[in-house]
Amino acid sequence: PFTAELRPDAARLARHCRWLLASDVGLAVFGTNSEGNSLTVGEKLALLDALVEAGIPAARMMPGTGTCALPDTVELTRRAVALGCGGVLMLPPFYYKDVSDDGLFASYAEVIERVGDARLRVYLYHIPQVSRVPLGLALIDRLLQRYPGTIAGIKDSSGDWNNTQAMLERFQPRGFDVFSGSETFLLATLRAGGAGCISATANVNPAAIAQLNREWQAPDADARQAALDGV
């Protein structure tokens, strides 16, 4: 939420976060739907601090910290770790296109090394239709080999189930959490061993999504998924 002056409204955001938590939904603040790329680094840092001061548990937050500028990504990520956030959702640097895997690996590696904190948990953010900088399977494999434990998972917002399934098959057995980018794939993701979904519509329909996430083995799970798809 923003004020009439187009400044972030921390009080309203905290209220919304409390409502989501009451429905057992986590908080991916500064993601695509939460205007992450419309905010300055200073605004994001202030909002993170304000949410924690308002009693929002940092462990339930996965703030978006990936930017085009390496120092900004490092600063945001450091603050998230220092506050105790459960992880960070990290876009690749997305302004320049056709970047090689070597370049993307170097970018993520530099952030991890500069933050230099064993508590850091990075969730990669794959949204190629927006970023135009895809994160391929070979890159993920390379990052996992170099930073096991730190590279904790991914949000796959490609909308391509075959891609999500490939990530699940190759990386989930290694402790890599795969979240689909839409509740449309929630049940399929959970049945394949995934962690859940990070969904824009969870902001307005959290209870039903969280219920399916908890009760995906129930006999009526397919009907619940169909109901979500029809919302």
C-alpha positions as CSV (number, residue, x, y, z in Angstrom):
1,P,0.0,0.0,0.0
2,F,1.0,3.6,-0.7
3,T,-0.1,6.9,0.6
4,A,-1.7,9.6,-1.6
5,E,1.9,11.0,-1.9
6,L,3.1,7.7,-3.3
7,R,5.1,6.8,-0.3
8,P,5.0,3.3,1.2
9,D,2.4,3.0,4.0
10,A,4.1,0.9,6.6
11,A,1.1,0.9,9.0
12,R,-1.3,-0.5,6.4
13,L,1.3,-3.0,5.2
14,A,1.7,-4.3,8.7
15,R,-2.1,-4.7,9.1
16,H,-2.2,-6.6,5.8
17,C,0.7,-8.8,6.9
18,R,-1.1,-9.6,10.2
19,W,-4.2,-10.7,8.3
20,L,-2.2,-12.9,6.0
21,L,-0.3,-14.5,8.9
22,A,-3.6,-15.2,10.6
23,S,-4.5,-17.3,7.6
24,D,-1.1,-19.2,7.8
25,V,0.4,-17.5,4.8
26,G,4.0,-16.3,4.7
27,L,5.1,-12.9,3.4
28,A,7.1,-12.4,0.2
29,V,7.4,-8.6,0.7
30,F,9.0,-6.7,-2.2
31,G,8.0,-9.3,-4.8
32,T,6.5,-8.5,-8.2
33,N,3.0,-8.0,-6.9
34,S,4.2,-5.9,-3.9
35,E,5.9,-3.3,-6.1
36,G,9.4,-4.3,-5.1
37,N,11.0,-2.6,-8.1
38,S,9.0,0.6,-7.5
39,L,10.7,1.2,-4.2
40,T,14.1,2.7,-3.3
41,V,16.6,0.8,-1.3
42,G,16.0,3.2,1.6
43,E,12.3,2.6,1.4
44,K,12.7,-1.1,1.5
45,L,15.1,-1.0,4.5
46,A,12.8,1.3,6.4
47,L,9.8,-1.0,5.6
48,L,11.6,-4.1,6.8
49,D,12.5,-2.4,10.0
50,A,9.0,-1.1,10.5
51,L,7.4,-4.5,10.0
52,V,9.7,-6.1,12.6
53,E,9.0,-3.2,15.0
54,A,5.3,-3.7,14.4
55,G,5.7,-7.3,15.6
56,I,5.7,-9.1,12.3
57,P,7.9,-12.2,12.8
58,A,10.9,-11.9,10.6
59,A,11.1,-15.6,10.3
60,R,7.9,-15.6,8.3
61,M,9.2,-13.1,5.7
62,M,11.1,-13.8,2.5
63,P,11.8,-10.3,1.2
64,G,12.8,-9.6,-2.4
65,T,16.4,-8.3,-2.4
66,G,17.5,-8.8,-6.0
67,T,18.2,-5.6,-7.9
68,C,20.3,-4.5,-10.9
69,A,23.0,-2.9,-8.7
70,L,25.1,-5.4,-6.8
71,P,25.7,-3.1,-3.7
72,D,22.0,-2.6,-3.4
73,T,21.3,-6.3,-3.4
74,V,24.0,-6.9,-0.8
75,E,22.7,-4.1,1.5
76,L,19.1,-5.4,1.3
77,T,20.2,-9.0,1.8
78,R,22.4,-8.1,4.8
79,R,19.5,-6.3,6.5
80,A,17.1,-9.2,5.9
81,V,19.6,-11.6,7.4
82,A,20.4,-9.4,10.4
83,L,16.7,-9.1,11.1
84,G,16.3,-12.8,11.1
85,C,14.2,-13.2,7.9
86,G,13.6,-16.8,6.9
87,G,15.1,-16.2,3.5
88,V,15.4,-13.8,0.6
89,L,13.8,-14.0,-2.8
90,M,16.5,-12.9,-5.2
91,L,16.0,-11.8,-8.8
92,P,19.1,-11.9,-11.0
93,P,20.3,-8.5,-12.2
94,F,17.7,-8.0,-14.9
95,Y,18.5,-4.9,-17.0
96,Y,21.0,-6.5,-19.4
97,K,19.7,-9.4,-21.4
98,D,21.3,-12.5,-22.8
99,V,23.6,-12.8,-19.9
100,S,25.7,-16.0,-19.7
101,D,25.5,-18.5,-17.0
102,D,29.0,-17.6,-16.0
103,G,27.9,-14.0,-15.5
104,L,24.8,-14.9,-13.5
105,F,26.8,-17.4,-11.4
106,A,29.4,-14.7,-10.7
107,S,26.6,-12.2,-9.7
108,Y,24.9,-14.6,-7.2
109,A,28.3,-15.7,-5.9
110,E,29.5,-12.2,-5.2
111,V,26.3,-11.4,-3.2
112,I,26.7,-14.5,-1.1
113,E,30.4,-13.9,-0.5
114,R,29.9,-10.2,0.4
115,V,27.1,-10.9,2.8
116,G,29.2,-13.6,4.3
117,D,26.7,-15.0,6.8
118,A,26.0,-18.6,7.4
119,R,22.3,-17.8,8.1
120,L,21.7,-16.6,4.6
121,R,19.1,-18.6,2.7
122,V,18.7,-17.5,-1.0
123,Y,15.6,-18.4,-2.9
124,L,16.2,-17.8,-6.6
125,Y,13.4,-15.9,-8.5
126,H,12.8,-17.3,-12.0
127,I,10.3,-15.0,-13.8
128,P,11.6,-14.9,-17.4
129,Q,8.5,-13.4,-18.9
130,V,9.2,-10.2,-16.8
131,S,12.9,-10.2,-16.1
132,R,13.9,-11.6,-19.5
133,V,16.8,-13.2,-17.7
134,P,16.0,-16.9,-17.2
135,L,17.6,-19.1,-14.6
136,G,18.4,-22.4,-16.2
137,L,18.8,-25.9,-14.7
138,A,22.6,-25.9,-15.3
139,L,23.0,-22.6,-13.4
140,I,20.9,-23.8,-10.5
141,D,23.0,-27.0,-10.4
142,R,26.2,-25.0,-10.3
143,L,25.0,-22.7,-7.6
144,L,23.8,-25.7,-5.5
145,Q,27.2,-27.4,-5.8
146,R,29.1,-24.3,-4.8
147,Y,26.7,-23.0,-2.0
148,P,24.7,-26.0,-0.6
149,G,22.4,-24.9,2.1
150,T,22.7,-21.2,1.2
151,I,21.0,-21.7,-2.2
152,A,17.8,-22.9,-0.5
153,G,15.2,-23.0,-3.2
154,I,13.4,-21.2,-6.1
155,K,10.2,-19.5,-7.0
156,D,9.4,-20.7,-10.5
157,S,7.1,-18.1,-12.0
158,S,7.7,-19.3,-15.6
159,G,4.1,-20.7,-15.8
160,D,5.6,-23.8,-17.4
161,W,4.8,-26.9,-15.4
162,N,7.5,-28.9,-17.3
163,N,10.1,-26.5,-16.1
164,T,8.9,-26.7,-12.5
165,Q,8.7,-30.5,-12.7
166,A,12.3,-30.7,-14.0
167,M,13.5,-28.6,-11.0
168,L,11.6,-30.8,-8.6
169,E,13.1,-34.0,-10.1
170,R,16.7,-32.7,-10.3
171,F,17.0,-30.6,-7.2
172,Q,14.3,-31.4,-4.6
173,P,16.1,-34.6,-3.5
174,R,19.1,-32.4,-2.6
175,G,17.0,-30.3,-0.1
176,F,16.1,-27.6,-2.6
177,D,12.7,-26.1,-2.0
178,V,10.6,-25.5,-5.1
179,F,7.7,-23.1,-5.0
180,S,5.4,-22.6,-7.9
181,G,4.7,-19.0,-8.8
182,S,0.9,-19.6,-8.9
183,E,-1.6,-21.6,-6.9
184,T,-2.7,-23.1,-10.2
185,F,0.3,-25.5,-9.8
186,L,0.1,-25.9,-6.0
187,L,-1.3,-29.4,-5.8
188,A,0.9,-30.7,-8.6
189,T,3.9,-29.1,-6.9
190,L,3.1,-30.6,-3.5
191,R,2.5,-34.1,-4.9
192,A,5.9,-33.9,-6.6
193,G,7.6,-33.0,-3.3
194,G,7.7,-29.2,-3.7
195,A,7.4,-26.7,-0.9
196,G,4.2,-24.8,-2.0
197,C,3.5,-21.7,-4.0
198,I,4.2,-18.0,-3.7
199,S,1.1,-16.5,-5.2
200,A,-0.2,-13.0,-5.9
201,T,-3.8,-14.0,-5.3
202,A,-2.9,-15.3,-1.8
203,N,-3.2,-11.6,-0.9
204,V,-6.9,-11.8,-1.4
205,N,-7.7,-15.5,-1.0
206,P,-5.2,-16.7,1.6
207,A,-7.3,-19.1,3.6
208,A,-8.3,-21.5,0.8
209,I,-4.7,-21.6,-0.6
210,A,-3.2,-22.3,2.8
211,Q,-5.8,-25.0,3.5
212,L,-4.9,-26.9,0.3
213,N,-1.2,-26.4,1.2
214,R,-1.8,-28.1,4.5
215,E,-4.4,-30.7,3.4
216,W,-3.1,-31.6,-0.1
217,Q,-3.4,-35.3,0.7
218,A,-7.1,-35.0,1.5
219,P,-9.6,-37.0,-0.7
220,D,-11.1,-33.8,-2.1
221,A,-7.8,-32.2,-2.9
222,D,-8.4,-32.2,-6.7
223,A,-11.8,-30.5,-6.1
224,R,-10.1,-27.9,-3.9
225,Q,-7.5,-27.2,-6.6
226,A,-10.3,-26.8,-9.2
227,A,-12.0,-24.4,-7.0
228,L,-8.9,-22.3,-6.6
229,D,-8.4,-22.3,-10.4
230,G,-11.9,-21.0,-10.8
231,V,-11.5,-18.0,-8.5
